[in-house]
Amino acid sequence: MASQAAELTPQAQGGADRIDLLIAAYGGRAPRYTSYPTAIQFTPDVDARQYAAWLRGLRRKSGPISAYVHIPFCDSMCWYCGCNTAVVNRRGPIEDYVARLLTEIDLVAATLGERLEIGNIHFGGGTPNMLAPHEIGAILARLRLKFDIAPGAEIAAEIDPRTLTPEWVQAAAGGGMNRASLGVQDFDPAVQQAINRIQPYEVVAKAAELLNATGIHSLNMDLMYGLPRQTLPGLEKTIDMALALGPDRLSLFGYAHVPWMKAHQKLIREDELPDSRLRYQMQRRAADLLEARGWKRLGLDHFARADDSLAAAAEEGRMRRNFQGYTTDEAPVLIGFGASSIGRMPQGYVQNATAVPQWRERLGRGELPVARGVAMSEDDRFRADIIERLMCDFAVDLAEVCESHGRPLDDLADSISRLAPMQEDGIAQVRGAKVEATRTGRDFIRSICTAFDAHLEQGAVRHSASI
């Protein structure tokens, strides 16, 4: 790519030809870097016994922990979905799941060396509001029984506006929920039809109004680009319609088309998907539009109002990245509950059995339901810090990271050399020990991070496109 770009005229380098070359060189498959090492490196070598030892070593004096609760059920299947979920049309499986979930909370609490404090709880899915009101209340009550919930703790849930009820919101708010993320994706009826998610604007507006009226004022909206039948004008209209509902944050995720991993994505017509150039234009246009509206771009795919706490964290270099995206949560420990949930310990990552029957079976034997994970090496921690700062700040001072880990800068010589063509192509700048993505390079930040990824070749073909 570097030699090709060098041969272009200045006019071509600033136009579509240059973008096409950058997409060809850096728009391929790359991790999303919601963790490092990524989930592809998880193996059964980290099992329930290892997890139990890690749990017993946790201490309250280290500060509040975070909790993630996975609800793997939906009312219908959205064809774009990459989550671990299943469609259910009766209450039985959900009721059984909640009973097992309470058992898992009890089991984890009993394994801990001492009672811990929780500062952040996130319900993901699937669709957490598939739970009955008394079920979301029971889960929050059990967490309060077994842990201390910090004053002012953030308690959030991902919500499908189509199935949200006043009773559910009241139960969640009564349990302390104070933040919600509404799944929108796109308001264009043609796009909604192509992804099997019919969701009129009025439904989302009613959900936002309901949440605000019940005291859940902190609101995020999830949008997507790269969907079938999606157009630039249509995406712009969706963004303006979303902003009219008064959210504090927006997430703009690129659709990951991985039908070899998610069979239902085969229902999406590939000839209706935008090509790489249009995907890039969508990402770029959306970012430009939101910044022109006064929103702050935070990392790869998040935006926030200037007065939002996430924008403040980004400004101060405190923003973090985890499996839910960008966050203000700085807790070193995340305990995952539910099938497929991922937890983070100081020593590494753990993941529960993905399939509900296997998760249920392990709990039935009185075992922690962990199926796999990865123990982090010192080199993993070192590179994780570099990659996280790049993903969050679009820049990193390698000398500072090296000093904090007691490593010489020479240990990164190979990584720095891999940045050389990126510098020539204008997506990265390296000045001494400081690495920074250019404005154009911000759209390719996942590819820039691969320069520091020691595990990349082990799973490159299984990642989604980076644009």
Phi, psi and omega in degrees: 000319185300315182292324178296315182296324182295333182275350182283152174290158178304322181295316181292324180296331181270000186242205187296326181299316180296317180298318178300319179293320178295319178297318180298322184277323190234005181263012180283196186284134180206152179297157173278348178053046168281351170206163168213124356300157181280170184299339178296335180273359179291140179222165177292355179299331173265111186238191183299322180296317179295318180298317180300319179296320179294319179297317182295338181274353181287143182231141182300326183296344179283353177108173182298148174257177175240158178229141175239132181239119184260129178245101190270047181227145175222158178283329176208161183265120172279129189291339179279349194298136175246010184273166176271099184207167178214153178276131175231145180235018175214161188281335187309305182299325180290316179300317178296319180298316181297319178300318179291325179297318177297323176297319180295319177301316179298317184293317178297314181299321180290335181279332182299149178287334178201166182291131184250163177256139178252131179251352184204128177233131181231125174262122179234179182194208014054199184232099179303329179279013164285340176294147172290155180307317181291337180284316177296324177295320181293320180295314179296322179295321180292322176298320178291330179289322187263344180226165170265125178270122184296145173302134181076014180301142175275124178236116190230159177214146171275133190231138170267112183301335186291336184241014181282135180237155177301323181296321180293315181298318180297318179294318180294315179295324178296332177274001176107003181295133184226003177217144179221150176237116182269127175282116181246305182072291180198143180268354182289122181303326181293320177292316180301320178294321183289339180248006178060045175220085180277115188211089181299155180304321183298329179293317179292318179299318179295320179296317179297318179296319180297315180297315180297319182293336182265001176100002176266088189269336182278114190231130173246150173234131179266120174244165178223150169238163182086014180276158178298142179068007181282142179234163176299311178300322179295320178295318178300318180296319178300317180298315180296322179293321178295316181298328181296342180270000172075037177289160175271331183221154172229140170248135180235091185269143172279129178299127179261108181270101183229065185296341177288342178255325181238099189299329182293341177292346176294344178284346176276130180285119183294334179286352177261358179279142176293148178282180186299320181295316181293322175301315179298315180298322178297313180299314182293315182295318180297316180296316180297318182296314182293320178295324177294334178276002178094007179275153178265130174278127183241109180063209189289318195216018178243150178221147180213155171298151185299332182265008180282151182296330179290323176295320178295319179297320178295317180298326183264006179073024182254358182292141180239169179229132176218195186291346175265359180113219180271145188206160171271355185289114181256010182298136180282350184233131174233119178260125180262136177238140178103163181300134176074355184295147181248134177243157178235125176248165174302333183270344182160199184246150175227150176225132176291161174309134186287316182280136182302318180300318180290321176299314180296318182298317180295318178296325179297333177272003181078022182255150167297133190275027180290134180248334183196174179173194178209132173273129184278134173275170176299324179292324177299316180296319180300309182287329177298320179295320179295312183295320180297319180293321177297315181294327183270320189250352187062016182201156176206141173264102185296327180297319179295317180294318179299318180296318181293336180257001181065038182242145175283151179299333179301337179295344181254015184302317180295319180295316180297322179294328178290344177278345185304310179295331178291326174294315180299326182273000172080020178255347179220150174236135177237114178239104186064240180260007182259128180246133180217138174283138173288174178301317176294321183294338179301327179289344181245025188299327178298321179290324177297320180297331181299339178298337183253006184268111181280349183254000194305314187296341182289338184215024188302320186287349184263000180271164177273166178298141186279349176247000000 
